[in-house]
């Protein structure tokens, strides 16, 4: 191989290494973003009797637009989690799980999920995750029992049979409304993860709303709210 060809090969090698290094730097420094689950990847699983007993299990078509149920009522059952709730609507009980977030578990029933949450929030103990999950559930129960709220759903099925994704719009203070997902993140009771959705009747995009949630997460961390009070970092 002549000197000219060796020089060309050297330039090509340097360019490739530079491109890879730049891409790695961009990836490392980008703003954290949840990875949406593609709709076709969301498959039905066996129903969990403790969670879904008594709830409606009728197969429903996914609606193109959100349906709003303003006369919703929280149903107290042991299987409720801050992000997965049994709610009474005019046609009966249904189990709804949040878009955009995963809340802290309030029991040790799913230890793999508890472990994952413990690592995410700074290697807190599993006991701390569960204890704070119980705080989160108490917060949600008090909020939904004592404040008006409505369920917005397209009847999009969650992986667990008999559960549907939803947004819960709640009057957390007199005349002030927010999605429950945002309140949970801002109080340090949930992390941004899972399935996203276009928001109903608003110009706010999915990415805009994720940024809003990220701001709430930053606020909770800086002020050591919820699980952040027990985090080691």
Secondary structure, DSSP 8 states (H G I E B T S, - for coil): --HHHHHHHHHHHHHHHHHHHHHHHHHHHS--------GGG---B---HHHHTTS--------SS-EEESS-EE---TT-BTTEEEEEETTEEEEEEESSEEE--SSSTTHHHHHHHHHHTTS--HHHHHHHHHHHHHHHHHHHHHS-EEEEE---B-SBTTEEEEEEEEEEETTEEEEHHHHHHHTTSEEE-S-----TTSS--HHHHHHHHHHHHHHHHHTT-GGGGG---
